[in-house]
Amino acid sequence: MASLVYSTGALGHRRCQLYGESVNSSPWKSGNFAFSTVHLPRKENIKRSPCSSCSPVCSLANNVNNASWNGKPLVPTDNYHGNGTILGSRAFPQLEMREMRSGGSRLRIFSGTANEQLAQEIACYMGLELGKIRIKRFADGEIYVQLQESVRGCDVFLVQPTCPPANENLMELLVMIDACRRASAKTITAVIPYFGYARADRKTQGRESIAAKLVANLITEAGANRVLACDLHSGQSMGYFDIPVDHVYGQPVILDYLASKMISADDLVVVSPDVGGVARARAFAKKLSDAPLAIVDKRRQGHNVSEVMNLIGDVKGKAAVMVDDMIDTAGTIANGAALLHQEGAREVYACCTHAVFSPPAIERLSGGLFQEVIITNTIPVQEQNYFPQLTVLSVANLLGETIWRVHDDSSVSSIFR
């Protein structure tokens, strides 16, 4: 039997809000959560059923063979309970609400080729089927997009992270937006779980471009009416768009998982891997029963001189949780973890929303420095990038609920209260 942790966020049933219970409440502190570890049979023995808007269960039949972390298939559990919930997730609202929402809706969801698995999970949460779309590339590399169903007068949501290869996926998103605009869609929302070029958000030297602003202009001019993004590298990127931006955070999904590990608050310290991430780490620590905060301070003495690293805070004998928005080459977070071990940390966890994993990230992350590396599926993890310490959590329910609220003209910020 293979064991797989599958977490999809934390939408409480009461008022359909994230975290029906406060993080500081007794269930959180005692570890009494509606979170399960799903034990899966071998991949070839998994029961599969097609995704349908009228079915309470979706096993992602079309994608299960392509979804695997640590060599194990990723599927939502298909044990249905009479109380209208799905075992293994607190994020599914009542079945009646899903059916009421999906019936006769003028909402359409289409997926690009960057992360079809995540788009399928979002559609399953919403009780909808992905829209039919044809995407191909000509011999010279040009991208062709054709919608295979009418979207006239519909609210269209296009799920496409601009992850590597960033330029290919960005151009595909732009062509998809243009196709929807020319098909007379009422509104077009670009759902961008990972926004590439977000790090190029300012000039650090003369004669540099601000690529984040350029990409924002391209998406706007292509015809998007709104952008839904997850964990932007910096909040100022929202200001680069001349259209509304809904910014959601993957933090609740990771917090839900960490809380299930029942680490004592006295043994926990949240660590920012650099000074720039202090605000993010402080917010994260506050949600973990106001855990103490530590900061890795690194500075260069000069060109071609190794970095001097100092630790602000106490980690001796504690479980250190390093928090960042993304892991690219893993240089910063790996060096920080080595320093934490030198300072006496009992174990080190790495948490991030976006797993870019550019070489040599896998070698650094799997080298024994980390007890566990916890990421989300905003970016699909390639098979060659699996390693034993890796845990992938899904943000599908979080994005699905946000899409519903945008479509219903409801509050998005109330999800995170």
C-alpha positions in Angstrom: 0.0 0.0 0.0 1.3 3.4 -0.9 0.7 6.3 1.5 0.1 9.8 0.2 -0.9 13.0 1.9 -3.4 14.9 -0.2 -4.5 18.2 1.2 -6.7 20.6 -0.7 -7.1 23.7 1.5 -9.4 24.5 4.3 -12.8 25.8 3.4 -15.0 25.3 6.5 -18.6 24.2 6.1 -19.8 27.0 8.3 -20.5 30.0 6.0 -18.2 28.3 3.5 -15.2 30.2 4.8 -11.6 29.1 5.0 -10.8 27.8 8.4 -14.1 27.4 10.1 -12.0 27.2 13.3 -9.4 29.8 14.1 -5.8 28.7 14.1 -5.6 29.6 17.7 -8.7 27.6 18.7 -8.5 24.4 20.7 -9.0 22.0 17.6 -5.9 23.6 16.0 -3.8 23.5 19.2 -4.9 19.9 20.0 -4.3 18.7 16.4 -8.0 17.6 16.1 -8.5 18.4 12.4 -10.6 17.0 9.6 -7.5 16.1 7.6 -6.6 12.6 6.5 -3.7 10.6 5.1 -5.1 8.6 2.2 -3.8 5.1 1.7 -4.0 4.3 -2.0 -3.8 1.0 -3.8 -1.4 0.4 -6.6 -2.1 2.8 -9.5 -3.4 0.1 -11.8 -6.0 -1.0 -9.2 -7.5 2.5 -8.7 -11.2 2.7 -9.5 -11.7 5.5 -12.0 -14.9 7.3 -13.0 -15.4 10.1 -15.4 -15.7 13.7 -14.1 -19.3 14.9 -14.3 -21.2 17.9 -13.1 -23.9 15.6 -11.6 -21.6 13.2 -9.8 -20.5 13.8 -6.2 -17.2 12.0 -6.7 -14.4 12.8 -9.2 -11.3 10.7 -9.4 -9.7 12.7 -12.2 -9.8 9.7 -14.4 -8.4 11.5 -17.4 -5.3 12.6 -15.6 -4.5 10.1 -12.8 -1.7 8.4 -14.8 0.1 11.7 -15.3 -0.2 12.9 -11.7 2.3 11.5 -9.3 4.6 12.7 -6.6 7.3 10.5 -5.1 6.2 7.9 -7.6 2.7 7.7 -6.1 -0.5 8.6 -7.9 -2.3 11.8 -6.7 -6.1 11.4 -6.6 -8.8 12.7 -4.3 -10.3 10.0 -2.1 -13.5 8.6 -3.5 -15.2 7.6 -0.3 -18.5 9.5 -0.3 -20.3 10.2 3.0 -24.0 10.9 3.4 -23.4 14.3 5.1 -22.4 15.8 1.7 -18.6 15.9 2.3 -15.7 14.1 0.8 -13.4 12.2 3.1 -9.9 13.6 3.3 -10.8 17.3 2.7 -12.5 20.0 4.7 -12.6 22.1 1.5 -15.6 20.7 -0.2 -18.9 22.6 0.5 -22.1 20.7 0.7 -23.0 18.7 -2.4 -26.4 20.5 -2.7 -24.5 23.8 -3.0 -22.2 22.4 -5.7 -25.2 21.2 -7.8 -27.1 24.4 -7.3 -24.1 26.5 -8.4 -23.3 24.4 -11.4 -26.8 24.0 -12.7 -27.5 26.4 -15.7 -24.3 28.4 -15.0 -22.9 30.8 -17.6 -19.4 30.0 -16.3 -16.8 28.2 -18.4 -13.3 27.0 -17.4 -10.6 26.2 -19.9 -7.1 25.0 -19.4 -3.9 25.6 -21.2 -1.2 23.0 -21.5 0.9 24.3 -18.6 -0.9 22.6 -15.7 -3.9 20.6 -16.9 -4.0 18.5 -13.8 -4.6 21.5 -11.5 -7.3 22.8 -13.9 -9.0 19.4 -13.8 -9.0 19.4 -10.0 -10.5 22.9 -9.9 -13.3 21.8 -12.3 -14.0 18.8 -10.1 -14.3 20.9 -7.0 -16.7 23.2 -8.8 -18.8 20.3 -10.2 -18.1 21.4 -13.7 -16.3 19.9 -16.7 -13.4 21.6 -18.4 -14.3 23.4 -21.6 -13.3 21.9 -24.9 -10.4 23.6 -26.4 -7.9 22.7 -29.2 -4.3 23.9 -28.7 -1.5 22.8 -31.0 1.8 24.1 -32.3 2.7 24.4 -35.9 6.0 23.1 -37.3 7.6 26.5 -36.9 6.5 26.7 -33.2 3.6 29.1 -33.6 0.6 28.4 -31.3 -2.9 27.7 -32.5 -6.0 27.9 -30.3 -9.6 27.1 -31.1 -12.5 27.0 -28.6 -14.6 23.9 -29.3 -17.7 25.2 -27.7 -19.6 28.5 -27.5 -18.7 31.1 -24.9 -20.9 33.9 -26.1 -22.1 35.8 -23.1 -20.2 33.6 -20.6 -17.8 34.3 -17.8 -14.7 32.5 -19.0 -11.8 31.5 -16.7 -8.5 30.5 -18.3 -6.2 28.4 -16.1 -2.6 28.8 -17.2 0.5 29.4 -15.0 3.4 31.0 -16.8 5.9 28.5 -15.4 8.8 27.1 -17.4 8.9 27.3 -20.3 7.7 30.8 -19.3 7.6 32.4 -22.8 5.8 29.4 -24.4 3.1 29.4 -21.6 2.7 33.1 -21.6 2.2 33.3 -25.3 -0.3 30.4 -25.1 -2.2 32.3 -22.5 -2.3 35.5 -24.6 -3.6 33.5 -27.6 -6.3 31.9 -25.5 -7.4 35.3 -24.2 -7.6 36.6 -27.7 -9.6 33.6 -28.9 -12.2 34.1 -26.1 -12.4 37.8 -26.8 -13.1 37.2 -30.5 -15.7 34.5 -29.4 -17.7 37.2 -27.6 -17.1 36.1 -24.0 -18.8 38.4 -21.5 -15.8 38.5 -19.2 -12.3 36.8 -19.4 -10.4 36.0 -16.2 -6.8 34.9 -16.5 -6.2 32.4 -13.6 -2.5 32.5 -13.2 -1.4 30.2 -10.3 2.2 31.1 -10.9 3.0 34.5 -12.4 6.3 34.3 -14.3 8.5 37.4 -14.6 7.2 38.6 -11.1 10.7 38.9 -9.8 11.5 41.6 -12.5 9.3 44.0 -10.6 11.7 46.9 -10.2 15.0 48.3 -11.5 18.0 47.4 -9.4 20.5 48.8 -11.9 20.5 51.2 -14.7 19.1 50.3 -18.1 17.1 47.3 -16.9 13.6 46.5 -18.0 10.6 46.0 -15.6 9.3 42.8 -17.2 6.5 42.3 -14.7 4.9 45.5 -15.9 5.4 44.5 -19.6 3.7 41.1 -19.0 0.8 42.8 -17.2 0.4 45.1 -20.2 0.4 42.2 -22.6 -2.3 40.3 -20.6 -4.4 43.4 -20.4 -4.1 44.3 -24.1 -4.8 40.8 -25.2 -8.3 41.2 -23.7 -8.4 40.0 -20.1 -10.9 41.7 -17.9 -9.5 40.3 -14.6 -6.5 38.4 -13.2 -6.6 35.8 -10.5 -3.1 35.1 -9.2 -1.7 33.1 -6.3 1.2 34.3 -4.1 2.7 37.0 -6.2 6.4 37.5 -5.5 5.6 41.1 -4.3 2.3 42.8 -3.7 3.3 45.7 -5.9 2.9 43.6 -9.0 -0.9 44.0 -8.6 -0.4 47.7 -9.3 1.1 46.9 -12.7 -2.3 45.7 -14.0 -4.9 48.2 -15.3 -7.6 45.7 -14.6 -8.8 44.1 -11.3 -6.5 41.6 -9.7 -7.6 39.0 -7.1 -4.6 37.9 -5.1 -5.0 34.7 -3.1 -2.5 33.0 -0.9 -1.4 29.3 -0.7 -0.5 29.9 3.0 -3.8 28.3 4.4 -3.2 25.0 2.5 0.4 24.7 4.0 -0.8 25.8 7.4 -3.5 23.1 7.4 -0.9 20.5 6.6 1.6 21.7 9.2 -1.1 21.8 11.9 -1.9 18.1 11.2 1.7 17.2 12.1 0.9 18.3 15.7 4.2 19.9 16.4 4.1 21.6 19.8 4.1 25.4 19.6 7.0 25.5 22.1 9.1 23.4 19.8 8.4 25.4 16.6 10.1 28.4 15.1 9.3 30.0 11.8 12.4 31.2 9.8 12.6 33.7 7.0 15.5 32.7 4.6 16.3 36.3 3.9 15.4 39.8 5.1 13.1 40.4 2.2 10.7 37.6 3.3 10.3 38.8 6.9 6.8 40.1 6.4 5.7 36.8 4.9 7.3 34.7 7.6 5.8 36.9 10.4 2.3 36.5 9.0 2.9 32.7 8.8 4.2 32.6 12.4 1.2 34.5 13.6 -1.1 31.8 12.2 0.8 29.1 13.9 -0.2 30.1 17.4 2.1 33.1 17.2 5.2 31.0 16.9 8.6 32.7 17.4 10.4 34.1 14.4 14.0 33.8 13.2 15.7 35.5 10.3 18.7 34.4 8.2 20.8 37.5 7.4 23.2 37.1 4.5 25.6 39.7 3.2 28.5 39.8 0.7 31.8 41.4 1.7 32.6 42.1 -1.9 32.5 40.7 -5.5 33.5 37.0 -5.7 33.6 36.8 -1.9 31.5 34.2 -0.2 28.4 35.3 1.7 28.6 35.8 5.5 25.5 34.4 7.1 24.1 35.3 10.5 21.0 34.1 12.3 18.8 36.4 14.2 16.7 34.4 16.7 17.0 31.1 18.6 16.5 27.8 16.9 18.4 25.4 19.2 16.5 22.2 19.8 13.5 23.3 17.8 11.8 22.4 14.6 12.5 25.2 12.1 10.0 25.9 9.4 11.5 28.0 6.5 8.9 29.9 4.6 9.3 31.4 1.1 7.0 32.1 -1.9 9.1 30.1 -4.3 12.1 27.8 -4.6 14.0 28.2 -7.8 17.6 26.9 -7.6 17.2 26.4 -3.8 20.6 28.1 -3.1 19.2 30.6 -0.5 17.0 28.1 1.3 19.7 25.3 1.3 22.3 27.7 2.7 19.9 28.9 5.3 19.1 25.3 6.3 22.8 24.5 6.7 23.1 27.5 9.1 20.1 26.4 11.1 21.6 22.9 11.6 24.9 24.6 12.7 22.9 26.6 15.2 21.3 23.5 16.7 17.9 23.2 15.0 16.4 19.7 15.6 14.9 19.5 12.2 14.2 21.8 9.2 11.1 22.0 7.1 11.0 24.0 3.8 7.6 25.4 2.8 6.9 27.3 -0.4 3.9 27.9 -2.8 5.8 27.7 -6.1 8.2 24.9 -6.9 10.2 26.2 -9.9 13.0 23.7 -9.2 15.7 24.9 -11.6 18.9 22.9 -11.5 20.6 22.2 -9.2 17.6 22.6 -6.8 16.8 18.8 -6.5 20.3 18.0 -5.5 20.3 20.7 -2.8 16.8 19.8 -1.5 17.4 16.0 -1.4 20.8 16.2 0.2 19.6 15.6 3.8 19.3 19.1 5.0 15.5 19.0 5.2 13.1 16.8 7.1 10.4 17.6 4.5 10.0 20.0 1.6 6.3 21.1 1.4 5.1 22.7 -1.8 1.8 23.2 -3.7 0.8 22.3 -7.2 0.7 25.7 -8.8 3.5 24.5 -10.9 3.5 20.8 -12.1 6.3 18.7 -10.7 8.2 16.8 -13.4 8.8 13.1 -12.8 12.6 13.5 -12.7 12.2 16.0 -9.8 10.6 13.6 -7.3 12.6 12.9 -4.2 11.6 11.2 -0.9 11.3 14.3 1.2 8.9 16.0 -1.2 5.2 16.6 -0.3 2.8 18.3 -2.7 -0.4 20.0 -1.6 -3.2 21.0 -3.9 -4.6 24.6 -4.1 -7.4 23.5 -6.4 -10.2 24.0 -3.8 -8.8 27.4 -2.9 -8.8 28.6 -6.5 -12.1 26.9 -7.2 -13.8 28.7 -4.4 -12.3 32.0 -5.5 -13.5 31.5 -9.0 -17.1 30.9 -7.7 -16.9 34.1 -5.6 -15.7 36.1 -8.6 -18.4 34.7 -10.7 -21.1 35.4 -8.0 -19.7 38.9 -7.3 -19.0 37.8 -3.7 -16.2 38.7 -1.4 -12.8 37.0 -2.0 -10.9 38.5 1.0 -13.4 37.0 3.4 -12.0 33.6 2.5 -8.8 34.4 4.5 -10.4 35.9 7.6 
